[in-house]
C-alpha cells in the first residue's frame, strides 16, 4: 500500500489498549505535549508557542501558559477475514465510536475509574467498515484508521452505554 493510498475493509474489533486512549496537545499549535505531564490540561505549557500566544492586553512574561486539550489515540487489534493486525485510530475517527471528545471521556473516567476497560469490552466484537492509510510519519508502526462506520444497525456510542451502565443522564 502506497503512502497516499487508502484501503477500505470490513473488520472486527479484537481488543483495545485501554491504558492509553488519549494524548495531550497544545490547543493553539496542536503539537503533542510531553506524556510525563500529569497536570490538568489548563496548566500545561507549550514550549513551541509559549511566547507567540497573546490573547490579553498584557504580554506573557517568560513562560506565559498556553492551554491544552486531549485527543483520542486508540490502539486496537482488528481482524479481517484473512489476518489480525494493529491499527491506530485518532480523534476524528474515535469520536464516532466513543460519541464524545477525549476530554469528556477523561472527565467521565475520573468519576468512574474503570471506564477505559469497560469501553474496551463494549467495543470488542464490534464489526466496522474502516478506511486505512499508511502513516505519514516514518517512525509510526501502525496503519491509521482514517474513517470508521459501525455496521451494527443499533450501534450506540461507548459513552451512551457507559452512561446507562452508571445511571448517568447525558448533558443535553
RAPESUL-V787347 format. One record per backbone hydrogen bond with DSSP energy under -0.5 kcal/mol. NH is the residue of the N-H (numbers start at 0). CO is the residue of the C=O. If there is no record, write none. Layout:
NH|CO + NH|CO
This chain:
6|131 + 8|129 + 10|127 + 11|78 + 12|125 + 13|76 + 14|76 + 16|74 + 17|15 + 19|16 + 22|70 + 24|68 + 25|30 + 26|66 + 29|25 + 32|23 + 36|33 + 37|35 + 42|39 + 43|40 + 46|44 + 49|45 + 51|48 + 52|48 + 53|51 + 58|56 + 61|59 + 67|40 + 68|24 + 70|22 + 72|20 + 73|88 + 74|72 + 75|73 + 75|86 + 76|14 + 77|84 + 78|11 + 79|82 + 84|77 + 86|75 + 87|142 + 88|73 + 89|87 + 89|144 + 90|71 + 93|89 + 94|90 + 95|91 + 95|92 + 96|92 + 97|93 + 98|94 + 102|69 + 104|100 + 105|101 + 106|102 + 107|103 + 108|104 + 109|105 + 110|106 + 110|107 + 111|107 + 114|111 + 117|113 + 118|114 + 119|115 + 120|116 + 121|117 + 122|118 + 123|119 + 124|12 + 125|122 + 127|10 + 128|148 + 129|8 + 129|127 + 130|146 + 131|6 + 131|129 + 132|143 + 133|4 + 139|136 + 142|85 + 143|132 + 144|87 + 145|130 + 145|143 + 146|130 + 148|128 + 150|126 + 151|126 + 154|151 + 157|96 + 158|97 + 159|156 + 160|156 + 161|157 + 162|158 + 163|159 + 164|160 + 165|161 + 166|162 + 166|163 + 167|162 + 171|169
